[in-house]
């Protein structure tokens, strides 16, 4: 049986931490930034963790 392939889109969007959690970036930071407050844009810059509910689904895409 051949090896499972990782989802190419997921590979680019998620990274694993040392403890096995999955890091992600915030949405809504790419364009139409003039109407968004500076504080809001700054807070969207930081990375976040994938919620516990979605972790299993993302891990399946990453095949790990």
N, C-alpha and C positions, 0 to 999 in steps of 0.2 A: 504494500500500500504506500502511495507517495506521501511525502511530508505535507503537513498542513501549511497553508500560506497565510501570512499575516495580512490584514487589510491595509493597503498602501496609504489610504487616507488617514487611518487611525495611527499608523506609524509616525506620521508627520505631526499629529495633533496632541499626542499623549506621551508622557515620559514616566518611567517608574522611579520611585524613590528608593533609598536603601532599605527601608522597612517594608517595601512591597506595595505601598500606596500608589495611586495614580494621580499625577499632576496634570492640570489642564490650564488653558488660558481663558480669559473672559471674552465674551462676545461683545459686539457693538463698539469696537475700538478702531475700526478700519476706515470709515468715511462718514461724512455728515457730522463732523466734530464741532462745527461752529456753534450749534445750538446747545451743545452739552456743556455743563459747568466744568470748570477746571478741576474741582475736587472729584467729580464723577469720573473724568478721564484718567486722573491720577490713580484712583482706586481700581479702575479696570486694567491698569498696567500690571498689577501684581498677579501672580499665579494663584490658583486655588486647587483644592483636591476634589476629585470626582466623588460624588455622594455614595454612601454605602449601598443605596438601592441600585445605582447604575454600575457599580464596580464590576459585578460579574459579567455584565453585557460587554463592557469595554475590554475586559480581560480576554473574553472570547474572541474579540476582533484582533487583539494582539497575539493570541495563541501562546499564552504563557501561564 
